[in-house]
Amino acid sequence: MAKFALQATLEARPGKEHEVEKFLRDAVAIVRGESGTRSWFALRFGPRKFGIFDTFDDEAGRQAHMTGEVAKALFARAEELFSTAPQIEQIDILAEKLP
């Protein structure tokens, strides 16, 4: 069972919504190469509000992801794409239901 997670909340700058969506869709290719990332979801909550939710079996996987290529690219483009800094929360998973 995954025991660790990250949740990122992102608010696109007006007019940058399509670029944020493309960034998130493209990021999945990078995340596929991360052995410590168990699951990764790019989300859209509304017209300008996006998110990322990912899970990890251990803290080492979570830390590797937080310093990985997607995180670097996210923060490198933060001022260009987002109206506020990305809000990142570390989450502990208490239970899960899988297929």
C-alpha positions as CSV (number, residue, x, y, z in Angstrom):
1,M,0.0,0.0,0.0
2,A,1.2,3.5,-0.8
3,K,1.8,5.4,2.5
4,F,3.0,8.7,1.3
5,A,1.5,11.3,-1.1
6,L,2.0,14.8,-2.5
7,Q,-0.8,17.2,-3.5
8,A,0.0,20.3,-5.5
9,T,-2.5,23.1,-6.2
10,L,-1.9,25.3,-9.2
11,E,-3.7,28.4,-10.3
12,A,-3.0,29.3,-14.0
13,R,-2.4,32.9,-14.9
14,P,-5.3,34.3,-17.1
15,G,-4.6,33.2,-20.6
16,K,-2.1,30.5,-19.6
17,E,-4.7,27.7,-19.0
18,H,-3.8,25.8,-22.1
19,E,-0.1,26.0,-21.5
20,V,-0.6,24.6,-17.9
21,E,-2.7,21.8,-19.3
22,K,0.0,21.0,-21.9
23,F,2.7,21.1,-19.2
24,L,0.8,18.6,-17.0
25,R,0.0,16.3,-19.9
26,D,3.6,16.3,-21.0
27,A,4.9,15.7,-17.5
28,V,3.5,12.2,-17.3
29,A,6.2,11.0,-19.7
30,I,8.9,12.1,-17.2
31,V,7.1,10.7,-14.2
32,R,6.8,7.3,-15.9
33,G,10.6,7.0,-15.5
34,E,10.5,7.6,-11.7
35,S,10.7,4.2,-10.1
36,G,9.6,5.6,-6.7
37,T,6.4,7.2,-7.9
38,R,3.6,4.7,-7.5
39,S,0.8,6.8,-9.1
40,W,0.5,10.3,-10.5
41,F,-2.5,12.3,-11.5
42,A,-2.8,15.6,-13.3
43,L,-6.1,17.3,-12.4
44,R,-8.3,20.2,-13.5
45,F,-10.7,21.5,-10.9
46,G,-12.0,24.5,-12.8
47,P,-11.2,27.1,-15.5
48,R,-7.9,28.1,-13.9
49,K,-7.4,25.7,-11.1
50,F,-5.2,22.6,-11.6
51,G,-3.6,20.1,-9.4
52,I,-1.2,17.1,-9.1
53,F,-1.7,14.2,-6.8
54,D,0.9,11.4,-6.5
55,T,1.6,8.5,-4.3
56,F,4.7,6.7,-3.0
57,D,5.5,3.6,-1.1
58,D,8.2,5.3,1.0
59,E,9.6,8.7,2.0
60,A,12.6,8.2,-0.2
61,G,10.4,8.0,-3.3
62,R,8.5,11.1,-2.3
63,Q,11.7,13.0,-1.7
64,A,13.2,11.8,-5.0
65,H,10.1,13.1,-6.8
66,M,10.2,16.4,-5.0
67,T,13.7,17.0,-6.3
68,G,13.1,15.4,-9.7
69,E,12.7,16.8,-13.2
70,V,8.9,17.6,-13.0
71,A,9.4,19.5,-9.8
72,K,12.3,21.4,-11.3
73,A,10.4,22.3,-14.4
74,L,7.3,23.2,-12.4
75,F,9.2,25.7,-10.3
76,A,11.3,27.0,-13.2
77,R,8.1,28.0,-15.0
78,A,6.0,29.0,-12.0
79,E,6.2,32.7,-12.5
80,E,5.3,32.4,-16.2
81,L,2.4,30.0,-15.8
82,F,0.9,30.5,-12.3
83,S,-0.8,33.5,-10.7
84,T,0.4,32.3,-7.2
85,A,3.3,30.0,-6.2
86,P,2.4,26.3,-6.4
87,Q,1.0,25.0,-3.1
88,I,2.6,21.7,-2.2
89,E,1.4,19.5,0.7
90,Q,2.9,16.3,2.0
91,I,0.2,13.8,2.9
92,D,0.2,10.6,4.8
93,I,-2.2,7.9,3.3
94,L,-4.2,6.1,5.9
95,A,-6.1,3.7,3.7
96,E,-6.6,2.9,0.0
97,K,-9.0,1.0,-2.2
98,L,-7.6,-0.4,-5.5
99,P,-9.2,-2.5,-8.2
